Amino acid sequence: MYIDAVCNGIDDIPDIDTAVRQKYLNKLKEEGLESLRITLKLLDPVYYAKTDLRNKKRVVRALEICETTGRPYSSFLTGQKRKRDFEILKIGLARPREELYDRINLRVDQMIINGLEEEAKSLFTLRHFNALNSVGYREFFDFFEGKISREKAIELIKRNTRRFAKRQMTWWSKDKEMRWFYQGNIDEIIGFIESKIMS
């Protein structure tokens, strides 16, 4: 998404009043997500029809924009590609899937050796923050709460990281501007770049 923003630009979404955000977070806590969904359907039926209504963060974000600006959130989502004053070459580095998954498993093992479990333990009291609902932390949080064993937590970190990598590959495979090379083909990559610079 960061790369997409650099290449294509992002919609101009106005800043919001933090008091408005807090209002909807309080409403979420007191009345539940369904109440916010109903409000969103009234304020912005277009966005309501296309967003993931299970995603609390998106629903709250849309409502705070609607209230702050007096406009539907969907009216800011133009999706228009911005013109750039530079050329973009997208190069993807590929590996055989089996090799990639083996490297992911080894990397997780190394992260455990380097102190991932201790790091997760130091953040355990903050586990309710969305930023910590990520692979590596949430599995250890479940272990600390006694829901799973330590071995199961590590196994799930590896599995969930592999799934994340698979989603990334699916995302990038849709990008028709991406030129793929196997990771070791340095000369081929340099040749491709030079051919684009010279043309």
C-alpha positions as CSV (number, residue, x, y, z in Angstrom):
1,M,0.0,0.0,0.0
2,Y,2.9,2.4,0.7
3,I,4.4,1.6,-2.7
4,D,1.0,2.1,-4.3
5,A,0.7,5.5,-2.6
6,V,4.1,6.6,-4.0
7,C,3.4,5.3,-7.5
8,N,-0.3,6.3,-7.8
9,G,-0.9,8.9,-5.1
10,I,-3.6,8.8,-2.4
11,D,-6.9,10.5,-2.0
12,D,-6.9,13.7,0.0
13,I,-8.7,12.9,3.2
14,P,-9.1,15.9,5.6
15,D,-7.9,15.8,9.2
16,I,-10.5,15.0,11.8
17,D,-11.3,16.3,15.2
18,T,-10.0,13.9,17.8
19,A,-13.1,14.6,19.9
20,V,-15.2,13.2,17.1
21,R,-13.0,10.1,16.9
22,Q,-13.3,9.6,20.7
23,K,-17.1,10.0,20.4
24,Y,-17.4,7.1,18.0
25,L,-14.9,4.9,19.9
26,N,-17.0,5.4,23.0
27,K,-20.2,4.6,21.1
28,L,-18.5,1.5,19.8
29,K,-17.6,0.4,23.3
30,E,-21.0,1.2,24.8
31,E,-23.4,0.2,21.9
32,G,-21.4,-2.2,19.8
33,L,-20.5,-2.3,16.1
34,E,-24.0,-2.8,14.8
35,S,-25.0,0.7,16.1
36,L,-22.2,2.3,14.1
37,R,-23.1,0.3,11.0
38,I,-26.6,1.7,11.2
39,T,-25.3,5.2,11.5
40,L,-22.9,4.7,8.6
41,K,-25.7,3.4,6.4
42,L,-27.6,6.6,7.0
43,L,-24.6,9.0,6.5
44,D,-22.9,7.2,3.6
45,P,-24.9,4.4,2.0
46,V,-22.3,4.2,-0.9
47,Y,-19.4,3.4,1.4
48,Y,-21.6,1.2,3.6
49,A,-22.4,-1.0,0.5
50,K,-18.8,-1.6,-0.4
51,T,-16.7,-1.7,2.8
52,D,-16.0,-4.5,5.2
53,L,-18.6,-3.9,7.9
54,R,-16.8,-6.2,10.3
55,N,-13.7,-3.9,10.3
56,K,-14.3,-1.6,13.2
57,K,-11.5,0.7,12.3
58,R,-12.9,1.4,8.8
59,V,-16.4,2.0,10.1
60,V,-15.2,4.4,12.7
61,R,-12.9,6.2,10.2
62,A,-15.8,6.7,7.8
63,L,-18.1,8.0,10.5
64,E,-15.5,10.5,11.8
65,I,-14.9,11.9,8.3
66,C,-18.6,12.2,7.6
67,E,-19.3,14.1,10.8
68,T,-16.2,16.3,10.6
69,T,-16.7,17.4,7.0
70,G,-20.4,17.1,6.6
71,R,-19.8,15.0,3.5
72,P,-20.0,11.3,2.8
73,Y,-16.6,9.6,3.3
74,S,-17.1,7.9,-0.2
75,S,-17.0,11.4,-1.8
76,F,-13.3,11.7,-0.9
77,L,-12.4,8.3,-2.4
78,T,-11.8,9.2,-6.0
79,G,-9.3,6.5,-6.8
80,Q,-7.8,8.7,-9.4
81,K,-4.2,7.9,-10.4
82,R,-1.9,10.9,-9.9
83,K,0.4,12.1,-12.6
84,R,4.0,11.7,-11.5
85,D,7.0,13.8,-12.8
86,F,9.2,10.7,-12.7
87,E,9.1,7.3,-14.4
88,I,8.6,4.2,-12.3
89,L,10.2,0.7,-12.8
90,K,8.7,-2.0,-10.7
91,I,11.0,-5.0,-10.2
92,G,9.8,-8.0,-8.2
93,L,12.2,-10.6,-6.7
94,A,10.9,-14.1,-6.8
95,R,11.9,-17.3,-5.2
96,P,10.5,-20.9,-5.5
97,R,7.7,-21.1,-2.9
98,E,9.2,-24.0,-1.1
99,E,12.5,-22.1,-0.6
100,L,10.6,-19.0,0.5
101,Y,8.6,-20.9,3.1
102,D,11.8,-22.6,4.4
103,R,13.4,-19.2,4.8
104,I,10.4,-17.9,6.6
105,N,10.5,-20.8,9.1
106,L,14.3,-20.2,9.7
107,R,13.7,-16.5,10.1
108,V,11.0,-17.1,12.8
109,D,13.4,-19.5,14.6
110,Q,16.0,-16.7,14.5
111,M,13.6,-14.2,15.8
112,I,12.8,-16.4,18.8
113,I,16.5,-16.8,19.5
114,N,16.9,-13.0,19.3
115,G,14.2,-12.4,21.9
116,L,10.8,-12.2,20.2
117,E,9.1,-13.9,23.1
118,E,10.6,-11.5,25.7
119,E,9.6,-8.6,23.5
120,A,6.0,-9.8,23.3
121,K,6.0,-10.4,27.1
122,S,7.0,-6.8,27.7
123,L,4.1,-5.6,25.5
124,F,1.5,-8.0,26.9
125,T,-0.3,-5.4,29.0
126,L,-0.8,-3.3,25.9
127,R,-2.2,-6.2,23.8
128,H,-5.6,-4.4,23.3
129,F,-3.9,-1.9,21.0
130,N,-4.6,-2.7,17.3
131,A,-0.9,-2.1,16.4
132,L,0.0,-5.2,18.4
133,N,-2.5,-7.4,16.7
134,S,0.2,-8.6,14.3
135,V,1.9,-11.9,13.5
136,G,4.4,-12.8,16.2
137,Y,2.7,-10.9,19.0
138,R,-0.8,-12.2,19.0
139,E,0.3,-15.9,19.0
140,F,2.5,-15.3,22.0
141,F,-0.3,-13.3,23.7
142,D,-2.5,-16.4,23.4
143,F,0.3,-18.5,24.9
144,F,0.7,-16.1,27.8
145,E,-3.1,-16.3,28.4
146,G,-2.8,-20.1,28.5
147,K,-4.9,-20.6,25.3
148,I,-2.1,-22.5,23.5
149,S,1.3,-24.0,24.2
150,R,4.5,-22.3,23.5
151,E,5.3,-24.8,20.7
152,K,1.9,-24.1,19.1
153,A,2.5,-20.4,19.3
154,I,5.7,-20.7,17.4
155,E,4.1,-23.1,14.9
156,L,1.3,-20.5,14.3
157,I,3.8,-17.7,13.9
158,K,5.4,-19.6,11.1
159,R,2.1,-20.6,9.5
160,N,0.6,-17.1,9.7
161,T,3.8,-15.5,8.3
162,R,3.7,-17.9,5.3
163,R,0.0,-17.0,4.8
164,F,1.0,-13.3,4.9
165,A,3.7,-13.9,2.3
166,K,1.2,-15.7,0.1
167,R,-1.2,-12.8,0.3
168,Q,1.6,-10.4,-0.6
169,M,2.4,-12.5,-3.7
170,T,-1.2,-12.6,-4.7
171,W,-1.4,-8.8,-4.3
172,W,1.7,-8.2,-6.5
173,S,0.7,-10.8,-9.1
174,K,-2.2,-8.4,-10.1
175,D,0.2,-5.6,-10.8
176,K,0.7,-5.7,-14.6
177,E,3.6,-3.1,-14.3
178,M,5.7,-5.5,-12.2
179,R,8.6,-7.2,-13.9
180,W,9.6,-10.4,-12.1
181,F,13.1,-11.9,-11.8
182,Y,14.5,-14.7,-9.8
183,Q,16.4,-13.2,-6.9
184,G,19.9,-14.3,-8.1
185,N,19.6,-13.0,-11.7
186,I,21.5,-9.8,-11.0
187,D,22.9,-9.4,-14.6
188,E,19.4,-9.9,-16.0
189,I,18.0,-7.3,-13.6
190,I,20.7,-4.7,-14.4
191,G,20.2,-5.4,-18.2
192,F,16.5,-4.7,-17.8
193,I,17.1,-1.4,-15.9
194,E,19.7,-0.3,-18.5
195,S,17.3,-1.0,-21.4
196,K,14.6,1.1,-19.8
197,I,17.0,4.0,-19.1
198,M,18.4,4.0,-22.6
199,S,15.1,3.8,-24.3
